[in-house]
Amino acid sequence: MIRVRRNRLYVAVFLLAGVALTITLLMLAMEENLNMFYPPDQVVDGRAPSGQTIRAGGMVLEDSVVRSADSLDVQFKLTDRQGSDFVVAYSGILPDLFREGQGILVRGVLTPEGIFQAVEVLAKHDENYMPPELLDLAKDGSPSG
Amino acid sequence: MGAQVAELGYFSLTLAGVLALTSALVGFCNPRHEQWASHLGCLVVGQLVFVTISFAALIWSFVSDDFSIAYVANHSNSLLPWYYKVSAVWGGHEGSFVLWILFLCGWSVLVVLRRDNYPVSIYTRVLATLAVLNVGFICFALFTSDPFARLIPMTPQDGSDLNPLLQDFGLIVHPPMLYAGYVGLAVPFAFAVAAMLEGKADALWARWVRPWVNSSWAFLTFGIALGSWWAYYELGWGGWWFWDPSENASFMPWLAATALLHSVAVTEKRGTFKSWTLLLSIAGFSLSLLGGFIIRSGILTSVHAFAVDPERGLYILIFLAIIVGGSLLLYGSRAGKFNSAVPYGLWSREFFVLVNNAILMLSLAVVMWGTLSPIGYEAISGGRISLGPPFFNRFFVPLMIVLALAVAFVPVLNWKRTNKARILNFCAREGAILFTVALLVAFILRPETVSVATGVIVSLAILITHIKDLIIRVKTTRPPLAYLGMTLAHVGFAFSILGVAVTSTQSVEKDVRMEPQGQVVMGELNVEFLGVKTIQGPNYVSQQGLFTVRDGETVYELRPEKRRYVASGSVMTEAAIDAGLLADTYISLGEPLEGDAWAVRLHYKPLVRWVWLGALLMGLGGIVAVFDVRYRRLRQRLKGRVGQAGAAA
């Protein structure tokens, strides 16, 4: 029986240590990798912090997409159609569903000058799927929905 | 005539539901009656027949373009090739649910076919539990997501087409595999419920369950690997795993099932870990429900989706509460009975399975937290957060390295305890070989980070120890299939780790702007863009790019496409891949730029195939083990045992 008890002790210590370690690591990782979402009005009025990775979203403003002539740099404006819009700068290939008027999510850093330097641009997957973050905008923002 | 096919399908599904309800009543009311058990078998076969009719009716509705059915109108189009019309059946929520029900009936009938292996009270209770689940699923399909609902009189002229992402070979095979795995986990769950009702879960019980655990786990493995492969070539981003909620939904039950696979082995061989095995059986299927049921139907991607379709969401929550809550209550009241004190040492297979289970449970906790906490956060505070891949990778890299290290020791371990000298000897000998090989590998590959180097070393460790042990065993005896299956699966695991470690760090990825006749040098490759021409497909118009890739002496062409689907107007990227065992060259078209220039995505991905090759080997290992003699001859043994007992009396 002593052996059994000793084994149980091993197991208990092992499990406790594992759980404690996981929770600590979880908390640390959460702090580092958690990206808050900000709608356009919060980006514009400065409620969104600059200098750290955040996510933002909105509709691509018509006639705002500007491509560079010799590289993959692109700039466009995201709007909530209620007067707030901000400039996004991105370098790379835009998703297939990127279109003017379309709901878009961007992940990146807001510079102190108010330009959103995106490292990732996500578009709607299909007609039925809307990024959950943009549902509010779609409901009360865009006329086309 | 043809117009009534959908009604026939609906009626058949209703009949199957009635049969399922009857089976549940018959099974639970009189579980020890031989005659009733035979009738129960007929009722279960009846469910399969009627669900098959219903499924066939749905296929017929798709193939015959019956756009008066809402589900067909939303997921098909008359221009769609016939094979995509068939696979469109499981391209949406309602139809995939009928497939789910079909698989549950299929697994139940397999249990019926193996009837002689089990005592009558276990047999009837397993079938009755499966029937209860089936009643729940069929009611869900009939009352909240009816695939046969008509659009009358507003019948559209043509369908709005299947999402182009899903018009692909991957979608024909991926969901059925995955669903077979999800639903397959219902069988171990039913066995656990039966054992708890019976009050008896012993080594023999574990032997009954093991083939079911193995085969559903194998299907789940194939399904996940296919999904990852599909995402790789169809999404056009060159990634193979995104830690997306829908991927995590299939990964969570897989982690639980992998833990179960190992724990049930200990229960069979040593008669211990019983209550833990029961709990894992419940957890595996509960996570399947969570994954297949909740996340697939889009209910929990956002609290908003719940509000859009409250009826469906409420039904799911109540059903989950009954099944998961009920089985956990049963477990809580009975688990105390299954305690067993079987001693084992630190260097034993038992302890290493414990390590395996602990690591898998931690991984499961991480995935679950990463998937569900954003939803919880939204529900509580209204704000929205997301946890990106770095969050998951941070945990998975170290956890999988420890797990792989433990796997490398498997061939040297015995049940109960292992001689210390044997282990020291093993560490010295295999360690020396490994060290030499690892140095060589480090010299050739020059891995940049510590975790990659470790990944490569641990996977080599698994390969060396397992293959050496296999050679010794094959020389001396004829090893059983269960052993071969385990070795195959562990080797597959090593392959996957090697593939992940190498491809995620050694890949070259370039997004460039290319003019016709422009060239880009990528490592040893020289890629030339020749231009784009327009091609007409069956239901799309395509811009096809032509590239020549020069790799030293060899020259090959790649033709990635940008397709515009006529019915929906949506644009799709079709990557062109030169697939190889050692490396893939991957080209996809971005968007047209000024003049004739295009944005082009070029990837060179070494060992990326090994990720899926490894998963394929793992799944095959699971299947091979199912055919071990000791599961095939259960019938004779059971009869033999009864005979002996009779003679002794």
Interface residues (C-beta under 8 A of the other chain):
Chain A: M1 R3 V4 N7 Y10 V11 F14 L15 G18 T22 L25 L26 A29 M30 E32 N33 L34 N35 M36 F37 R55 R67 A69 D70 S71 L72 S91 G92 I93 L94 D96 L97 R107 H125 D126 E127 Y129 P132 E133 L135
Chain B: N163 L165 G236 G298 T301 S302 H304 A305 A341 P343 Y344 L346 F351 L354 V355 A358 L362 A365 V366 W369 S373 E378 G383 R384 I385 S386 L387 G388 P390 F391 R394 F395 D511 V512 R513 S568 S570 V571 M572 T573 G590 E591 L593 E594 A599 R601
